[in-house]
């Protein structure tokens, strides 16, 4: 799945966190940071890597420049 496809759900989740934090009598920056990073991590894990040719190693580890795009 591409990041742009998953973006609306991530955006809605972030907005929900903000609404939750605004309606509380006591705020917690620790809780906000934890919830936000969880959403970001889940969103980024849905990324698709489009690889274009360029790295070849017939006998060992591949080294060099990645020619691709994170979507």
SEVEXRO-277216 format. One record per residue (C-alpha): residue in one letter; x, y, z. Coordinates in steps of 0.05 Angstrom, whole numbers, plus 5000, padded with zeros to 4 digits. Layout:
N
aXYZ;...
END
This chain:
71
x500050005000;x502650694986;x503351235038;x498551685001;x493151145004;x493951065079;x494651815092;x487251975105;x486851445160;x493251695193;x490752415189;x484152215222;x487851855277;x492252465291;x486152915293;x482952445343;x489052485388;x488753245385;x481353255401;x482452775459;x487953205487;x484053855480;x478053595518;x482053365578;x482953755641;x490153525647;x494653445587;x500352965580;x505753105530;x508552405542;x501852085523;x501052535463;x508052375438;x507051625449;x500351605412;x503052045355;x509251615344;x504950985344;x500651275288;x506751495249;x510150825256;x503850445233;x503150925174;x510450855152;x510150105157;x504850115102;x509750425053;x511450094988;x518550104962;x519050144887;x525849874868;x528950034802;x534949654777;x542049834796;x544649394853;x547548724834;x552148264873;x552847544850;x557347334908;x555747714971;x552448305003;x549748864961;x552949544970;x551750184933;x546350694921;x539050514925;x535450724862;x528250714883;x522651094915;x518751024980;x511351124965;
END
